[in-house]
Amino acid sequence: MPEPLDLRGLKCPLPALMTRRALARAPIGLEIEVTADDPMAAVDIPHMCHQEGLTVVSQAKEGQVIRLVIRR
């Protein structure tokens, strides 16, 4: 079960920065489920993951809410 990280209400660039910070502290192999409602999070977070060598396991949009599961 991924660790939850609720970033709803935060605007760019905070969701990507806080996701990066949480993953930097996480042990290798841990999955984090990020929930955000900033439309740019769907672009910024996967881009940050690619730059950092992290894996986006899944990405889904439910209305205005974006959910990403990321593995360190």
MIROMAR-9745 format. One record per residue (C-alpha): residue number from 1; residue in one letter; x, y, z. Coordinates in nm, 3 decimals. Each point is the difference from the previous one (the first is absolute). Layout:
# MIROMAR-9745
@seq: NUM, type: A, east: X, north: Y, up: Z
...
***
This chain:
# MIROMAR-9745
@seq: 1, type: M, east: 0.000, north: 0.000, up: 0.000
@seq: 2, type: P, east: 0.156, north: 0.334, up: -0.103
@seq: 3, type: E, east: 0.063, north: 0.270, up: 0.260
@seq: 4, type: P, east: -0.252, north: 0.284, up: -0.049
@seq: 5, type: L, east: 0.116, north: 0.355, up: -0.077
@seq: 6, type: D, east: -0.296, north: 0.239, up: -0.024
@seq: 7, type: L, east: 0.100, north: 0.322, up: -0.176
@seq: 8, type: R, east: -0.346, north: 0.129, up: -0.087
@seq: 9, type: G, east: -0.029, north: 0.377, up: 0.026
@seq: 10, type: L, east: 0.365, north: 0.063, up: -0.089
@seq: 11, type: K, east: 0.096, north: 0.174, up: -0.323
@seq: 12, type: C, east: 0.298, north: -0.040, up: -0.232
@seq: 13, type: P, east: 0.285, north: -0.053, up: 0.076
@seq: 14, type: L, east: -0.078, north: -0.121, up: 0.354
@seq: 15, type: P, east: -0.148, north: -0.344, up: -0.090
@seq: 16, type: A, east: 0.313, north: -0.100, up: -0.195
@seq: 17, type: L, east: 0.236, north: 0.142, up: 0.262
@seq: 18, type: M, east: -0.177, north: -0.172, up: 0.290
@seq: 19, type: T, east: -0.017, north: -0.327, up: -0.193
@seq: 20, type: R, east: 0.376, north: 0.021, up: -0.065
@seq: 21, type: R, east: 0.066, north: 0.068, up: 0.369
@seq: 22, type: A, east: -0.218, north: -0.292, up: 0.116
@seq: 23, type: L, east: 0.165, north: -0.241, up: -0.246
@seq: 24, type: A, east: 0.350, north: 0.115, up: 0.096
@seq: 25, type: R, east: -0.071, north: -0.105, up: 0.361
@seq: 26, type: A, east: -0.167, north: -0.328, up: -0.099
@seq: 27, type: P, east: 0.183, north: -0.332, up: -0.007
@seq: 28, type: I, east: 0.074, north: -0.149, up: -0.343
@seq: 29, type: G, east: -0.294, north: -0.204, up: -0.125
@seq: 30, type: L, east: -0.265, north: 0.194, up: 0.194
@seq: 31, type: E, east: -0.306, north: 0.113, up: -0.194
@seq: 32, type: I, east: -0.174, north: 0.329, up: 0.070
@seq: 33, type: E, east: -0.351, north: 0.086, up: -0.121
@seq: 34, type: V, east: -0.014, north: 0.372, up: -0.076
@seq: 35, type: T, east: -0.341, north: 0.168, up: -0.011
@seq: 36, type: A, east: -0.009, north: 0.352, up: -0.146
@seq: 37, type: D, east: -0.252, north: 0.233, up: -0.157
@seq: 38, type: D, east: 0.235, north: 0.241, up: -0.178
@seq: 39, type: P, east: -0.031, north: -0.078, up: -0.375
@seq: 40, type: M, east: 0.374, north: 0.057, up: -0.048
@seq: 41, type: A, east: 0.079, north: -0.282, up: 0.244
@seq: 42, type: A, east: -0.093, north: -0.251, up: -0.274
@seq: 43, type: V, east: 0.289, north: 0.141, up: -0.205
@seq: 44, type: D, east: 0.248, north: 0.121, up: 0.262
@seq: 45, type: I, east: 0.012, north: -0.309, up: 0.224
@seq: 46, type: P, east: 0.062, north: -0.258, up: -0.278
@seq: 47, type: H, east: 0.262, north: 0.235, up: -0.150
@seq: 48, type: M, east: 0.175, north: 0.029, up: 0.338
@seq: 49, type: C, east: -0.013, north: -0.380, up: 0.038
@seq: 50, type: H, east: 0.164, north: -0.047, up: -0.339
@seq: 51, type: Q, east: 0.277, north: 0.245, up: 0.093
@seq: 52, type: E, east: 0.056, north: -0.169, up: 0.338
@seq: 53, type: G, east: -0.008, north: -0.358, up: -0.137
@seq: 54, type: L, east: -0.321, north: -0.088, up: 0.186
@seq: 55, type: T, east: -0.279, north: -0.223, up: -0.133
@seq: 56, type: V, east: -0.358, north: 0.120, up: -0.052
@seq: 57, type: V, east: -0.190, north: -0.325, up: 0.062
@seq: 58, type: S, east: -0.342, north: 0.143, up: -0.083
@seq: 59, type: Q, east: -0.171, north: 0.329, up: -0.074
@seq: 60, type: A, east: -0.375, north: 0.064, up: 0.004
@seq: 61, type: K, east: -0.226, north: 0.302, up: -0.008
@seq: 62, type: E, east: -0.333, north: 0.005, up: 0.183
@seq: 63, type: G, east: -0.173, north: 0.330, up: -0.072
@seq: 64, type: Q, east: 0.242, north: 0.269, up: 0.115
@seq: 65, type: V, east: 0.205, north: -0.242, up: 0.213
@seq: 66, type: I, east: 0.318, north: -0.161, up: -0.130
@seq: 67, type: R, east: 0.134, north: -0.316, up: 0.164
@seq: 68, type: L, east: 0.350, north: -0.124, up: -0.070
@seq: 69, type: V, east: 0.174, north: -0.301, up: 0.150
@seq: 70, type: I, east: 0.377, north: 0.050, up: -0.005
@seq: 71, type: R, east: 0.268, north: -0.251, up: 0.095
@seq: 72, type: R, east: 0.339, north: 0.108, up: 0.125
***
